[in-house]
């Protein structure tokens, strides 16, 4: 299961009702629209930072891998490193392959 973080958001009553009305009329999920906004903001801000096209491509690829469930948690990585020496694990490709403990179940 993907690790998620939660955000609490406070809006004025007017902002909430306007947002809720738009989402209802357009058939949008409020959570989905907020998530879409945040992702667009991140992309726009990262592009304005000093990041090369190749670095941005790597970031996008990483986001796609996470969305496909191809990741391990930091806690899992720490356990893996603790269970063997770092030198023995230096060639493990964590980024591109599904980790056996987090692979999506079909």
C-alpha positions in Angstrom: 0.0 0.0 0.0 1.3 3.5 -0.9 2.2 5.7 2.0 0.1 8.8 2.0 0.2 12.1 3.8 -2.8 14.2 4.7 -3.4 17.9 4.4 -5.9 19.8 6.3 -7.3 22.8 4.4 -9.4 25.7 5.8 -11.4 27.9 3.4 -13.9 30.6 4.0 -17.5 29.5 3.7 -17.8 31.4 0.4 -14.7 29.7 -1.0 -15.9 26.3 0.1 -19.4 26.7 -1.4 -18.0 28.1 -4.7 -15.5 25.2 -5.0 -18.1 22.6 -4.0 -20.6 24.1 -6.5 -18.1 24.0 -9.4 -17.1 20.4 -8.5 -20.7 19.2 -8.3 -21.7 20.9 -11.6 -18.6 19.6 -13.5 -18.6 16.2 -11.8 -15.2 16.7 -10.3 -14.0 15.0 -7.1 -13.0 17.8 -4.7 -10.0 15.7 -3.5 -9.0 14.9 -7.1 -9.1 18.6 -8.1 -7.0 19.7 -5.2 -4.5 16.9 -6.0 -4.5 18.0 -9.6 -3.8 21.6 -8.6 -1.0 20.6 -6.3 0.7 18.4 -9.0 0.4 21.2 -11.5 1.9 23.7 -9.0 4.8 21.3 -8.3 5.5 20.9 -11.9 5.4 24.6 -12.6 7.6 25.5 -9.6 10.1 22.7 -10.3 10.5 23.9 -13.9 11.3 27.4 -12.6 13.9 26.0 -10.3 17.4 25.2 -11.6 16.6 21.8 -13.0 17.7 20.4 -16.3 15.3 18.7 -18.8 17.0 15.4 -18.0 16.5 15.9 -14.2 12.8 16.8 -14.8 12.4 13.7 -17.0 13.8 11.6 -14.1 11.4 13.3 -11.7 8.4 12.5 -14.0 9.6 8.9 -14.5 9.8 8.6 -10.7 6.3 9.9 -10.2 5.0 7.4 -12.8 6.8 4.6 -11.0 5.3 5.5 -7.7 1.8 5.7 -9.3 2.3 2.2 -10.7 3.3 1.0 -7.2 7.0 0.5 -8.1 8.6 1.8 -4.9 9.7 0.8 -1.4 9.1 2.9 1.7 12.0 4.5 3.5 11.4 2.1 6.4 11.7 -0.9 4.1 14.9 0.5 2.6 16.4 1.0 6.1 15.5 -2.6 7.0 17.1 -3.9 3.8 20.3 -1.9 4.4 20.4 -3.0 8.0 20.0 -6.7 7.0 23.1 -6.6 4.7 26.1 -4.5 4.2 25.7 -1.5 1.9 28.6 -2.7 -0.2 26.7 -6.0 -0.9 23.6 -4.0 -2.0 25.2 -1.3 -4.2 24.0 -2.8 -7.4 20.3 -3.3 -6.4 18.1 -1.3 -8.8 15.4 0.0 -6.4 14.1 2.5 -8.9 12.9 0.5 -11.9 11.6 -2.8 -10.6 8.8 -3.6 -8.3 9.9 -4.4 -4.8 8.4 -7.8 -3.7 6.8 -6.3 -0.6 5.0 -3.5 -2.4 4.2 -5.0 -5.8 0.5 -4.4 -6.6 -1.7 -7.5 -6.0 -4.0 -8.4 -8.9 
